[in-house]
Amino acid sequence: MPHFTTDKAFALAKDAQDALKSFREAFFIPQHKGKDCIYFCGNSLGLQPKTTPQYLEQELEDWQKLGVEGHFEGKNPWFSYHHFVEKPLANLVGAKTEEVVAMNTLTVNLHLMMLSFYRPTAQRFKIMVEGAAFPSDHYAVQSQAKLHGFSPEEAIVYLEPRTGEHCLRTEDILARIEAEKDQLTLVMLGGVNYYTGQFFDLKTITEAAHKAGAMAGFDLAHAVGNMPLSLHDWQVDFAVWCSYKYLNSGPGSVAGAFVHEKHTHNTEIVRLEGWWSNREDSRFKMRRTIEAQQNAAAWQMSNAPVLSLAAHRAALDIFERAGGMEKLRQKSLELTAYLAFLLEKINEKAQQQVLEVITPTNASERGCQLSIIVKKNAKPIFERITAKGVVADWREPDVIRVAPVPLYNKFEEVFIFAEILADEIFD
């Protein structure tokens, strides 16, 4: 990491040297009073690529001119459109192309995966999750437990941080897996916790789950496009994610799923199936009995949502041009370290801790996001920085989440954000 300074010239010099700086021009930046706002909310909704309308227009044009024939005669045939995003998705999550599929939405995919990988018995029926997971994950695992005839209270193991701490320790997760191993059947965590921004050691957790005789699956909503991932090599059983945060594919856009190849050839696996689960070469034979694909696409059930996929493709093509996650990760580490440095300078000026970063200080345990507890007047301060053109994210009771994204955020914006925040704290 560079030696940081508190003068603006440092930030401007970092931006001038940034090998990724041109990618900012690939996105529309929301405006505030005629100027670019400071958009630090890519962890909730990524910005729109300037090429998205072009990608969408192509499919609208083929729909207009070809009608149903667009499925096979269009410039980008809709029948196989999901294949266009397989390679970039595989690159982002560290998988083989046959292990990934873009389909449905996040929680729908989580349910589909749990129907296959949460197969409880009278002896093994417990699911392990974060106590502070995103609520949708809680609702999903609770309803899955009930679906199988178990009460959530008996079936779900909640992981909680130690008293006085905000994040989970890896050794505590492993100890809990060991303690529950006789009844544990699935470990299902968020790759990056939405609230604290903590990135979990997915490889080590997967190994521990397997040693305990359980499956390992992850909700990567806040990890994909944010952290380098190696799902195949880590032997993760399944993963799901959305595409509207760091993947910049639009509100509610098509989600994704990973299934390790060791499961895709398992003819005994239980899953819900539909027309699009069938092999492509025999799909239109309209047979009563399915000939299931032997890849992650077997978990598809319906036609691909082409317009959503077009927006997804536009965004993923930018990741491909950027050269993947490693370069982005390096810039991300510097952006968050610089932000943490400036926040600590605010504390030093106040001669007390007016701000507390609850995201891990260890760089390997965090991505783009820093979660900041504002010790006094948190909500009014958030509202005032918003009025000054900062787009960040509020979480009750006193946390501001900020995520400088390496594809389109600048070091200068980090500097200005810290200035604005300091002005409101010392006002």
Buried (B, 14 or more C-beta within 10 A) or exposed (E): EEEBEEEEEBBBBBBEEBEBBEBBEBBEBBEBEEEBBBBBBBBBBBBBBEBBBEBBEBBEEBBEEBEEEBBEEBEBBBBEBBBBBBEBBBBBBBBBBBBBBBBBBBBBBBBBBBBBBBBBEEEBBBBBBBEBBBEBBBBBBBEBBEEBEBEBEEBBBBBEBEEEEBBBEBEBBBEBBEEBBEBBBBBBBBBBBBBBBBBBBBBBBBBBBBEBEBBBBBBBBBBBBBBBBEBBEBBBBBBBBBBBBBBBBBEEBBBBBBBBBEBBEEEEBEBEBEEBBBBEEEBEEEEEEBBBBBBBBBBBBEBBBBBBBBBBBBBBBBBEEBEBBEEBBEBBBBBBBBBBBBBEBBBEEBEEEBBBBBBBEEBEBBBBBBBBBBBEBBEEBBEBBBEBBBBBBBBEEBBBBBBBBBBBBBBBBBBBBBBBBBEBBEE
